[in-house]
């Protein structure tokens, strides 16, 4: 991620009736774990469809309630461990994401799915939110800035895919309002 600094990322303004919140989670100082913030950076440089808002979630998924402004859908981008070779993209639906079990027994390090389950309990107004996730399998989680070349290529691909999916969702919402 040469030349970028996630501390300078500004959230896209929330428009009236925002329907989709896209959040990138990760730590860009841990190599490929910075995939989520890099997707956010790319999305913030592109024209976003009406009703779509983008936020950098940092490295703590429990920040999600403070970023949420009533959107019906939250799309998440994060680096994931395992699941194939580094740089592979894993797409999870709402049901698939929430079905991922907590793999360790500590409240000090919740997995993303476990954090989402706790958020639904602690913030009942978020219980109806529908999630989608794009997980980019990390090849390098060393303590240094910058994505591996393979992960960087998949970050570009995921950013384009999310823009396409957001445009489709915006068009579908517009058709629904026209009826």
C-alpha positions, 0 to 999 in steps of 0.5 A: 500500500505504498503512498497511502495512509489510512489515518487520512481516509475520510468517510464518504458523507451519509446521504439521505436514505443510505441503504448500504454501508461498506466497511473495511476492517484491518491494520495496514501496518500488518502487511496484507491485513491492510486489505480492507482499508485499501479497498475503502481507499479505492472506493472513496476515490470512485463515484459511489451510487446513491445510497452507498456510504463507505467507512474505514473500520480500523482493526476493531469490528466492535466499532461497527455500531458507531459507524452505522447510520441505519443502513439496511445492509452492511458490506464488510471487507477484511483480510482472512486467514486460511481458506486457500492461497494468500490473495484468494477472495472469499465471499460470504452471504449473511447466513454464511458469515454468521454461521462461522463459529468462534474458534477460540474461547476468549472475549478478548479477541472476538472473530468478526462473526462473533462480534456481529452476533454480539452487536445484534444482542447489544444493539437490537436496532442492528439485529435486522441488518443484512451482512455480506463479506468479501474476505481476502486471504492474507499471504503475509501478516508481518509487521510492516506496511504494504500489501503483497503483490498477489493480495494487492491485485485482489484488492483491486478486483474486490473494489471493482466488484463491490462498485458493480454490486453497489450499482446493481443494488442502487438500480434495483432500489430505484426500480422499487421506488418507481413502482 
